[in-house]
Amino acid sequence: TISKRAHENDILGEFSSEYDPLHLLKYKIGKLNAAPPDWWQPRSEAHMDAVRYPATDSTLEWANEIMAFDQLLVEGFQPRPLRKLLEARGKKADVNWASLRLISEILVASGKAVDDAKAFLTPLRRLHALRSILKAHSSVEEKVKEERRARATHGTLRAHFQDLAGQCDKSFDTILLALGAGDLNP
């Protein structure tokens, strides 16, 4: 069998009606890349092509896709311009704050409650933390714990990745509006 999206696109020649968060994120990032604001480092075609849903239930493949996804999304934000943007909104930025903390403070400066700002950034922080746990700075026990958690919650690693992509897509919309990039949805 093929997916509903593939059937609509490939067989019927129609645009898919199915929500595909990774496809939408790539579309929005492509729009940012075409006319990048100073706070966005355009992502290469290699970055765009590297991110896919895991095709198998392999832990290694899942970890590699998490890493590629973080490199595409989180690493696109530039701290120095974000710091200037925050300061232009009347807030002082700590020199040690990374991009996600700066975005959180920009959301607060834009009128969001502190708890709401943290909640909007939770998916991107989770993605970034998973990248570190799965591919960089953690013990084997931590990696196994995260894999078990993903499987227990979502059934498969692919389903976990898709859910995380959906959460990141929604957060990205809020972030883009707060940073003045407007609505980049198709």
Secondary structure, DSSP 8 states (H G I E B T S, - for coil): ---HHHIIIIIS-----S--HHHHHHHHHHHHHHS--TTB----HHHHHH----SS--HHHHHHHHHHHHHHHGGGB-HHHHHHHHHHTT----TT--HHHHHHHHHHHTT--HHHHHHHHHHHHHHHHHHHHHHTS--HHHHHHHHHHHHHHHSSHHHHHHHHHHHHHHHHHHHHHHTT------
